[in-house]
Amino acid sequence: MKTIALDLGGTRIKIGVIEGSAIVASSMIDAFSSNGLRARLPSIQDAIYELLRSYRIPLNDIVGIGISVPGIVDPRQKTVLSVNQKYFDSIGFDFTAWAREKFDLPIYLENDARSALVGEWRFGAGIGCDNIVMVTLGTGVGGAAIIEGKLLHGKHYQAGCLGGHFTINFVGQLCNCGNIGCVETEASSWSLPQKAMNDSEFQMSMLSKTGSIDYEKLFAAAKKNDVLSGKLVHNSLLAWGSCVVNLIHAYDPELVIVGGGIMRSADVILPFLRKYVDSLAWTPWGKVKIAVARDTDNAALLGIADLLRENLNL
């Protein structure tokens, strides 16, 4: 059986046709997430139909649509409860009616980090573990938890997915969530450019000549001994390490999976996190395993497809 999976990223929207653990067809379109979701829906619809046409997949081979959303989601009611800037008009949108009208298919929604964790749990780095925390490092810092084999939601669907908004600097900057000194304000793609440009060493740094500033350029400049870049990398590693320790203390996992686009620099990040956590996390029973997501680019697609099938009892 085949499903359609959508991963609504801040920069790109990924579209996949999933069969079991395989992505049999995929495409991608620009998100323009700051402009909202509703204006983008016609393009999403066109992209889905074009993908099916290109791969000669009949619509009647599809059993449903799963959507991975960067926000707080009520999967029972299939609605978005809260977002942080991206897709602001998705709150309260009737996704069920949209899917029925445009495709005559059932739909399922889940938070993007939870979707990615399920993808890794079923098909990736989390196979065989039933107590897992995931951190996604990207535009923001996402999180999710599986405890005793169950995806954690909580009373208001916030449990596990707000790790990026743990306070790690109580005299830090205001976060776009309204809190102060969040992990995201200290180390995420959205906060990095301002941190770099506000530093007194910026004009002497390689970063001042790169145009846009992102973590790929930051890690590359740090390897060339750029002073500011080295400092920002170190501060980011400390922020992510603090986040992981907090998550371990909160959820008592056997495994922490770290994913997201920033983990393209896993050769630097992973050894630091392992050493930091081994030194500072209070785990008298032993050491928590830390692993890189096996499929950072597609875990959310695979996960939301798996959740959709489970919801449809397939």
C-alpha positions as CSV (number, residue, x, y, z in Angstrom):
1,M,0.0,0.0,0.0
2,K,1.2,3.5,-0.8
3,T,0.8,6.7,1.1
4,I,1.5,10.4,0.3
5,A,3.7,12.1,2.9
6,L,4.4,15.8,3.3
7,D,7.1,17.3,5.4
8,L,6.4,21.1,5.9
9,G,9.9,22.5,6.5
10,G,10.6,26.1,7.1
11,T,12.5,26.4,3.7
12,R,11.3,23.5,1.7
13,I,8.3,21.3,1.5
14,K,9.2,17.6,0.9
15,I,6.7,15.4,-0.8
16,G,7.0,11.6,-1.0
17,V,5.1,8.5,-2.0
18,I,5.9,5.9,0.6
19,E,5.5,2.2,0.4
20,G,6.6,0.4,3.6
21,S,10.1,1.7,4.4
22,A,10.7,2.9,0.9
23,I,10.3,6.3,-0.7
24,V,9.2,5.3,-4.2
25,A,8.8,8.8,-5.5
26,S,9.7,12.2,-4.1
27,S,9.9,15.9,-5.0
28,M,10.4,19.2,-3.2
29,I,9.0,22.8,-3.5
30,D,9.9,26.0,-1.9
31,A,7.9,26.6,1.3
32,F,7.7,30.4,1.7
33,S,6.5,29.4,5.2
34,S,6.5,33.0,6.5
35,N,3.7,33.8,4.1
36,G,1.5,31.1,5.6
37,L,0.3,27.7,4.4
38,R,-3.1,28.3,2.8
39,A,-1.7,30.3,-0.2
40,R,0.8,27.4,-0.8
41,L,-1.8,24.7,-0.8
42,P,-2.6,25.0,-4.6
43,S,1.1,24.5,-5.3
44,I,1.3,21.5,-2.9
45,Q,-1.7,20.0,-4.7
46,D,-0.2,20.5,-8.1
47,A,3.1,19.0,-6.9
48,I,1.4,15.9,-5.6
49,Y,-0.5,15.3,-8.8
50,E,2.7,16.0,-10.9
51,L,4.6,13.5,-8.8
52,L,2.0,10.8,-9.3
53,R,1.9,11.5,-13.0
54,S,5.7,11.5,-13.4
55,Y,6.0,8.1,-11.7
56,R,2.8,6.7,-13.2
57,I,1.2,6.1,-9.8
58,P,-2.6,6.0,-9.9
59,L,-4.3,8.1,-7.2
60,N,-6.4,5.0,-6.3
61,D,-3.2,3.3,-5.3
62,I,-2.9,5.8,-2.5
63,V,-4.6,5.1,0.9
64,G,-4.1,8.4,2.6
65,I,-2.0,11.6,3.2
66,G,0.3,12.2,6.2
67,I,1.5,15.7,7.0
68,S,4.5,16.5,9.2
69,V,4.0,20.0,10.7
70,P,6.5,22.3,12.5
71,G,4.1,23.1,15.4
72,I,2.0,21.8,18.2
73,V,-0.5,19.3,16.6
74,D,-3.6,17.5,17.9
75,P,-3.4,14.3,15.9
76,R,-6.8,13.1,17.1
77,Q,-8.6,16.1,15.7
78,K,-6.1,16.4,12.9
79,T,-5.5,20.1,13.5
80,V,-2.7,22.5,14.3
81,L,-2.9,24.2,17.7
82,S,0.1,26.5,17.7
83,V,3.1,27.4,15.5
84,N,6.1,29.6,16.0
85,Q,6.0,32.0,12.9
86,K,6.1,29.3,10.2
87,Y,2.8,28.6,8.5
88,F,1.0,31.0,10.9
89,D,-2.4,30.4,9.2
90,S,-2.4,26.6,9.6
91,I,-3.9,27.0,13.1
92,G,-7.4,25.7,13.0
93,F,-7.3,24.9,9.3
94,D,-9.5,21.9,8.3
95,F,-7.0,19.6,6.8
96,T,-9.5,16.7,6.7
97,A,-11.8,18.7,4.4
98,W,-8.9,19.8,2.2
99,A,-7.7,16.2,1.7
100,R,-11.2,14.9,1.0
101,E,-12.0,17.7,-1.5
102,K,-8.7,17.6,-3.4
103,F,-7.8,13.9,-3.3
104,D,-10.8,12.1,-1.7
105,L,-8.3,10.6,0.9
106,P,-8.1,10.4,4.7
107,I,-5.4,12.4,6.4
108,Y,-3.2,12.3,9.5
109,L,-1.1,15.1,11.1
110,E,1.8,15.1,13.6
111,N,4.5,17.4,14.8
112,D,7.6,17.2,12.6
113,A,10.1,16.1,15.3
114,R,7.7,13.4,16.4
115,S,7.4,12.3,12.8
116,A,11.1,12.2,12.4
117,L,11.6,10.2,15.6
118,V,9.0,7.6,14.5
119,G,10.9,7.3,11.2
120,E,14.2,6.7,13.0
121,W,12.5,4.4,15.6
122,R,10.9,2.2,12.9
123,F,13.5,2.3,10.2
124,G,16.7,4.0,11.3
125,A,19.0,4.6,14.3
126,G,16.3,3.8,16.9
127,I,15.5,0.2,15.8
128,G,15.3,-2.0,18.9
129,C,15.0,0.8,21.4
130,D,11.8,1.8,23.2
131,N,13.0,4.7,25.2
132,I,14.3,7.4,22.9
133,V,14.7,11.1,22.8
134,M,15.3,12.9,19.5
135,V,16.8,16.4,19.0
136,T,16.6,18.0,15.6
137,L,19.1,20.8,14.9
138,G,18.0,23.1,12.0
139,T,16.2,26.4,11.5
140,G,15.0,25.8,15.1
141,V,15.7,23.1,17.7
142,G,13.0,20.4,17.7
143,G,12.4,17.5,20.0
144,A,10.4,14.4,20.6
145,A,10.3,11.4,23.0
146,I,9.2,7.8,22.9
147,I,8.8,6.3,26.4
148,E,8.2,2.6,26.9
149,G,7.4,2.2,23.2
150,K,4.8,5.0,23.1
151,L,5.1,8.4,21.4
152,L,4.8,11.0,24.1
153,H,2.1,13.7,23.6
154,G,0.9,14.9,27.0
155,K,-2.3,16.6,28.0
156,H,-2.0,19.5,25.5
157,Y,0.3,17.7,22.9
158,Q,3.4,19.6,24.1
159,A,5.2,16.8,25.8
160,G,8.7,16.1,24.4
161,C,8.5,18.6,21.5
162,L,9.6,21.8,23.3
163,G,13.2,20.8,24.1
164,G,14.5,23.7,22.0
165,H,12.7,26.0,24.3
166,F,14.4,24.8,27.5
167,T,15.9,27.8,29.3
168,I,19.7,27.4,29.3
169,N,20.6,31.1,29.8
170,F,18.4,32.9,32.2
171,V,20.0,36.3,31.3
172,G,19.8,35.5,27.6
173,Q,18.0,37.0,24.7
174,L,14.3,37.0,24.1
175,C,13.2,34.0,22.0
176,N,10.5,34.2,19.3
177,C,8.4,31.9,21.6
178,G,8.4,34.6,24.3
179,N,10.8,32.9,26.7
180,I,14.3,34.1,27.5
181,G,17.5,32.2,26.8
182,C,16.1,29.2,25.0
183,V,18.3,26.7,23.3
184,E,17.1,28.1,20.0
185,T,18.2,31.7,20.9
186,E,21.7,30.3,21.8
187,A,22.2,28.0,18.9
188,S,19.9,27.6,15.9
189,S,20.0,28.6,12.2
190,W,17.6,31.5,12.7
191,S,19.5,33.0,15.6
192,L,23.1,32.5,14.2
193,P,23.3,35.4,11.8
194,Q,22.4,38.0,14.4
195,K,24.8,36.5,16.9
196,A,27.6,36.6,14.4
197,M,26.9,40.2,13.2
198,N,26.5,41.6,16.7
199,D,30.0,40.3,17.7
200,S,32.8,42.8,17.9
201,E,35.0,40.5,15.9
202,F,32.6,40.2,13.0
203,Q,34.3,42.6,10.6
204,M,37.6,40.7,11.0
205,S,35.9,37.4,10.4
206,M,35.6,35.3,7.3
207,L,31.8,35.3,8.0
208,S,31.6,39.0,7.1
209,K,32.5,38.0,3.5
210,T,30.2,35.0,3.0
211,G,26.9,36.8,2.3
212,S,24.3,34.7,4.2
213,I,25.5,33.1,7.4
214,D,24.6,29.5,8.1
215,Y,26.1,26.6,10.1
216,E,27.7,25.0,7.1
217,K,29.8,28.1,6.5
218,L,30.4,28.5,10.2
219,F,31.9,25.0,10.6
220,A,34.0,25.5,7.4
221,A,35.4,28.8,8.7
222,A,36.1,27.4,12.1
223,K,38.2,24.6,10.5
224,K,40.2,27.4,8.9
225,N,40.9,28.8,12.4
226,D,38.6,31.8,12.0
227,V,38.4,33.2,15.6
228,L,34.8,34.3,15.6
229,S,33.6,31.1,13.9
230,G,35.5,29.0,16.4
231,K,33.9,30.8,19.3
232,L,30.4,30.5,17.8
233,V,30.9,26.8,17.1
234,H,32.0,26.2,20.7
235,N,29.1,28.2,22.2
236,S,26.6,26.2,19.9
237,L,28.1,22.9,21.1
238,L,27.7,23.9,24.7
239,A,24.0,24.9,24.0
240,W,23.2,21.6,22.3
241,G,25.0,19.7,25.0
242,S,23.0,21.4,27.7
243,C,19.8,20.7,25.8
244,V,20.7,17.0,25.6
245,V,21.5,16.8,29.3
246,N,18.2,18.4,30.1
247,L,16.3,16.0,27.9
248,I,18.1,13.0,29.5
249,H,17.2,14.2,33.0
250,A,13.6,14.9,31.9
251,Y,12.8,11.6,30.1
252,D,15.4,9.0,31.1
253,P,16.0,7.5,27.6
254,E,18.4,4.7,26.6
255,L,19.2,6.5,23.4
256,V,19.4,10.1,22.1
257,I,19.1,10.6,18.4
258,V,20.4,13.8,16.9
259,G,19.2,14.9,13.5
260,G,18.5,18.0,11.4
261,G,20.4,19.7,8.7
262,I,23.1,21.0,11.1
263,M,24.2,17.4,11.7
264,R,26.0,17.5,8.4
265,S,28.8,18.5,10.7
266,A,28.3,15.4,12.8
267,D,32.1,14.7,12.8
268,V,32.5,17.7,15.1
269,I,29.1,17.7,16.9
270,L,28.8,14.0,17.9
271,P,32.1,13.5,19.7
272,F,31.5,16.7,21.7
273,L,28.0,15.7,22.7
274,R,29.1,12.3,23.8
275,K,31.9,13.7,25.9
276,Y,29.8,16.5,27.4
277,V,26.9,14.1,28.3
278,D,29.2,11.5,29.7
279,S,30.7,14.1,32.0
280,L,27.6,16.0,33.1
281,A,24.5,13.9,32.8
282,W,23.3,12.3,36.1
283,T,22.9,8.7,35.0
284,P,24.2,6.5,37.8
285,W,23.0,3.3,35.9
286,G,25.4,3.9,33.0
287,K,25.9,6.0,29.8
288,V,23.2,7.1,27.4
289,K,23.9,6.2,23.8
290,I,24.0,9.2,21.4
291,A,23.6,8.5,17.7
292,V,23.2,10.5,14.5
293,A,19.8,10.1,12.7
294,R,20.3,7.6,10.0
295,D,18.1,9.5,7.4
296,T,18.0,13.2,8.4
297,D,16.5,14.2,5.1
298,N,13.6,11.7,5.0
299,A,12.9,10.4,8.5
300,A,9.9,12.7,8.9
301,L,8.4,11.4,5.6
302,L,8.8,7.8,6.6
303,G,7.6,8.5,10.2
304,I,4.4,10.3,9.2
305,A,3.6,7.6,6.6
306,D,4.0,5.0,9.4
307,L,1.7,6.9,11.7
308,L,-0.9,7.3,9.0
309,R,-0.9,3.6,8.4
310,E,-1.2,2.9,12.1
311,N,-4.1,5.4,12.3
312,L,-5.9,3.7,9.4
313,N,-5.2,0.3,11.0
314,L,-3.3,-0.8,7.9
